[in-house]
Amino acid sequence: METTPLDRSLAPTREALLAHPLYARLASEDAVLRFMEHHVFAVWDFMCLVKTLQRRLTCVEVPWLPTGDPVERRFLNEIVLDEESDLDAEGRPRSHFEMYVDAMDAAGADTRPIARFIDALRRGEGVEAALDAAGPSPGVRRFVETTLALANASDVEAAAAFAFGRELVIPPMFQELVGKLRERDPERFAPLAFYLERHIETDGEQHGPIAHRLVERLVAGDPARNALALGAARRALDARRGLWDEIVAAIDGER
């Protein structure tokens, strides 16, 4: 994948995230549980970015019409297929969000806040009211609100948040954690390791490079659109770093 000026501008922010002290803190089982209880909301709001891009850049209306770049159409539909109905470790169709909640159950993490959040959404409540019902930490709430704001921004901003805040940063973030989980308690943490391994595989080999191409196409060499993409990507990466800071504080507070 060719490096672009946007990549080079984002390199310091990205490297700071990849060097975050959170990863070293995930050395105990309790620390992994606290991580999952925060991170599950980021697993949920990822789908908001995915669905935003699918709705805008493919046709989900009737009458149907071909839209945009057919390679990117296929990419977005493949992302939805994987995220909404991938096969879990037992070969069952499950969304990645459901896999993550299953992994939380297997590990013994508290799933009550995310369950209250989903239940509130199913009742037709808005995201803000659902967050009130769930009662997540302030950092989780800020992260979700940032993601939704980016999803509701322009196409290039949503795509930049998706590419640089998710697809291109997830594989290196989680490589080390997978190894630790496999060493610690293979049975208890096997569902979480499987989830992370699926993301490392698909994001690193397939989704990341095409997400990068999608941003390049939307920017199309236009300085104004490049500035929008850069701002959105930085905002997404900064939100992730803020969430990681809060998780570190929660882990350290329990020691």
C-alpha positions, 0 to 999 in steps of 0.5 A, spaced: 500 500 500 503 506 497 504 511 503 500 518 501 501 525 504 495 523 509 498 517 511 505 521 513 501 527 516 497 522 521 503 518 522 505 521 529 498 520 532 498 513 529 504 511 532 502 514 539 496 510 539 500 504 538 505 505 543 500 507 548 501 504 555 494 500 555 497 494 552 502 493 557 497 493 562 493 487 559 497 483 563 492 480 568 485 477 567 482 482 571 485 488 566 482 484 560 475 484 563 475 491 564 478 492 557 472 488 554 467 492 558 469 499 555 471 496 548 464 493 547 461 499 545 467 501 540 465 494 537 458 496 537 459 503 534 464 501 528 457 498 525 454 505 525 460 507 520 460 501 516 452 502 515 453 509 514 458 508 508 454 502 505 448 506 505 451 512 502 456 509 497 452 503 495 444 502 493 440 500 498 433 503 495 428 501 491 428 502 485 435 499 485 441 503 481 448 501 480 452 506 484 460 508 485 466 504 484 464 497 483 470 494 487 468 499 493 461 496 492 463 489 493 468 491 499 463 495 503 458 489 502 463 484 504 465 488 510 457 488 512 457 480 510 463 479 515 461 484 521 453 482 521 454 475 519 461 472 520 462 465 522 464 464 529 469 459 532 463 453 531 461 455 524 455 459 527 453 465 523 454 471 528 455 478 528 462 480 530 458 484 536 455 478 538 461 474 538 464 479 542 459 479 547 459 471 547 467 472 549 465 477 554 460 472 557 466 466 556 471 470 560 466 473 565 466 480 564 460 484 565 455 485 560 449 488 563 451 495 561 451 493 553 445 489 554 441 495 557 444 499 551 442 495 546 435 493 549 434 501 550 435 502 542 430 496 541 425 500 544 426 505 540 430 510 544 435 514 541 443 513 542 443 519 548 437 516 552 440 509 551 447 511 553 443 514 559 440 507 560 447 503 560 451 508 564 457 507 561 464 511 563 465 518 561 470 516 556 466 510 553 460 515 552 465 521 549 468 515 544 461 513 542 458 520 541 465 522 537 464 516 532 456 518 531 458 525 529 463 522 524 458 517 521 453 523 520 459 528 517 461 528 510 462 522 506 470 523 506 470 524 513 466 518 515 470 514 510 477 517 514 474 515 520 473 508 518 479 507 515 484 510 519 481 510 526 479 503 525 481 498 519 488 501 518 490 501 526 486 495 529 491 489 526 497 492 530 494 494 536 491 487 537 497 482 535 500 482 542 494 481 546 492 475 542 499 472 544 497 474 551 490 471 551 493 464 548 498 464 553 494 465 559 487 461 559 486 458 552 479 456 554 476 462 557 479 467 553 479 463 546 472 466 544 476 473 545 482 471 541 478 468 535 474 475 535 481 479 535 484 474 530 479 475 525 480 482 525 487 482 524 486 477 518 481 481 515 483 488 516 490 487 515 490 483 509 483 485 505 479 491 509 485 496 511 488 497 504 481 497 500 478 502 506 485 506 504 483 506 497 476 509 498 479 515 502 483 516 496 478 516 491 473 521 495 479 526 497 481 525 489 487 530 490 482 536 493 486 540 498 479 541 502 477 534 502 484 532 504 483 537 510 476 534 512 479 527 511 485 529 516 481 532 521 476 526 521 482 521 522 485 525 527 479 526 531 477 518 531 485 517 533 484 522 539 478 519 541 481 512 541 487 514 545 482 518 550 478 511 551 485 507 552 487 513 557 480 511 561 481 504 561 488 505 564 486 509 569 480 504 571 485 498 571 490 502 575 485 504 580 483 497 582 490 495 583 
